Amino acid sequence: MQGALNLGEMGALALHAMLEAAKRQRENERGRLSVPALADALSASRHTLHKVVQRLVLAGLLESSRGPSGGVRLAGDAEAVTLLRIIEAVDGALGASGCLFAKRACPPGAACRFCGITRDLEQTVRDYFAATTLADLVDRPH
């Protein structure tokens, strides 16, 4: 499980892949995105992106088809898909990742005032991800 402030590679790829699918939907492009072409566009491993796409399909966020004109496309409306739903589809539930510091300075089991900072920050990020949809990102200027 990744924390909200340190998404892993799969979460990042999921967000980017879903954004590309949402942009295609917004532009009324009927064609599907091929996973190899998407991997190349994202400079990602095809194998890793294939795993990400499988999880997004299982979560009902993408539709997939095989064949020469196969690929993936958004399964529903971009307005209904939150960033939190995408991340949790590939990484599992977001939670507090623990210590604010790379190397814990306080003794194990000790009450640390800095742990509350991490929890508060991650809750704020989680709330933002839950309130932000793909449509919000497609509409956002660069």
C-alpha positions in Angstrom: 0.0 0.0 0.0 1.3 3.4 -0.9 0.6 6.6 1.0 -1.2 9.5 -0.6 2.0 11.6 -0.6 4.1 8.9 -2.3 2.2 7.2 -5.1 4.0 4.3 -6.7 4.7 3.7 -10.4 1.4 1.7 -10.9 -0.7 4.5 -9.4 1.0 7.1 -11.5 0.6 5.1 -14.7 -3.1 4.5 -13.9 -3.8 8.2 -13.5 -2.0 9.0 -16.8 -3.6 6.2 -18.7 -7.1 7.2 -17.5 -6.4 10.8 -18.3 -5.5 9.8 -21.9 -8.7 7.8 -22.2 -10.8 10.7 -20.8 -9.2 13.1 -23.3 -10.1 10.8 -26.1 -13.6 10.5 -24.9 -13.9 14.3 -24.6 -12.6 14.7 -28.2 -15.3 12.2 -29.3 -12.7 9.8 -30.6 -14.3 6.4 -31.0 -11.0 4.5 -31.4 -9.4 2.6 -28.6 -6.0 3.3 -27.1 -3.6 0.4 -27.7 -1.6 -0.5 -24.7 1.7 -0.6 -26.5 1.2 2.8 -28.0 0.1 4.2 -24.6 3.2 2.6 -23.0 5.4 4.3 -25.5 3.7 7.6 -25.0 4.1 7.4 -21.3 7.7 6.0 -21.5 6.5 3.1 -19.5 7.1 -0.6 -19.5 4.5 -2.4 -21.6 4.4 -5.2 -19.1 3.8 -2.9 -16.1 1.2 -0.9 -18.0 -0.6 -4.1 -19.1 -0.9 -5.0 -15.4 -2.3 -1.5 -14.6 -4.8 -1.7 -17.4 -5.9 -5.2 -16.2 -6.7 -3.8 -12.8 -8.5 -0.8 -14.3 -10.6 -3.1 -16.4 -11.4 -5.3 -13.4 -12.5 -2.2 -11.5 -14.8 -1.3 -14.3 -13.0 1.9 -15.2 -11.8 0.9 -18.6 -13.3 -1.3 -21.3 -10.9 -3.6 -23.2 -11.1 -5.4 -26.5 -8.7 -7.6 -28.5 -7.8 -7.7 -32.1 -6.5 -5.3 -34.8 -8.7 -2.4 -33.7 -8.5 -3.4 -30.0 -7.3 -1.5 -27.0 -8.9 0.3 -24.1 -11.3 3.1 -23.6 -13.0 4.8 -20.7 -15.9 2.6 -19.4 -18.1 5.5 -18.3 -18.2 9.3 -18.0 -15.1 11.2 -16.9 -17.2 13.2 -14.6 -18.0 10.1 -12.5 -14.5 8.8 -12.1 -12.5 10.2 -9.2 -8.7 10.2 -8.8 -9.1 8.2 -5.6 -11.1 5.5 -7.3 -8.3 5.1 -9.9 -5.5 5.0 -7.4 -7.3 2.6 -5.1 -8.1 0.3 -8.1 -4.4 -0.3 -8.7 -2.7 0.3 -5.3 -5.4 -0.6 -2.8 -6.8 1.7 -0.1 -4.7 4.8 0.7 -3.7 5.2 4.2 -1.2 7.1 6.3 2.3 5.9 5.4 3.6 6.6 8.9 6.6 8.7 9.7 7.2 12.0 8.1 10.9 11.4 8.1 12.9 8.9 5.9 14.7 7.7 9.0 12.6 7.5 12.1 14.1 9.6 14.9 11.9 8.7 17.8 11.9 5.4 19.7 9.6 2.6 18.6 6.2 2.9 20.2 6.8 6.5 21.4 4.2 9.1 20.8 5.5 11.3 18.0 4.0 14.7 17.3 5.2 14.6 13.7 3.1 11.5 12.9 0.0 13.7 13.2 1.3 16.0 10.5 1.7 13.1 8.1 -1.9 11.8 8.8 -3.3 15.4 8.4 -1.5 15.9 5.1 -2.4 12.5 3.7 -6.1 13.0 4.7 -6.1 16.4 2.9 -4.6 14.7 -0.2 -7.1 11.8 0.0 -10.0 14.3 0.3 -8.7 16.1 -2.8 -8.4 12.9 -4.8 -11.9 11.9 -3.7 -13.3 15.3 -4.9 -11.4 15.5 -8.2 -12.6 13.8 -11.3 -11.0 13.0 -14.6 -13.2 15.6 -16.2 -11.7 18.2 -13.8 -8.2 17.3 -15.1 -9.2 17.2 -18.8 -10.7 20.7 -18.4 -7.8 22.1 -16.4 -5.4 24.3 -18.4 -1.8 23.0 -18.5 
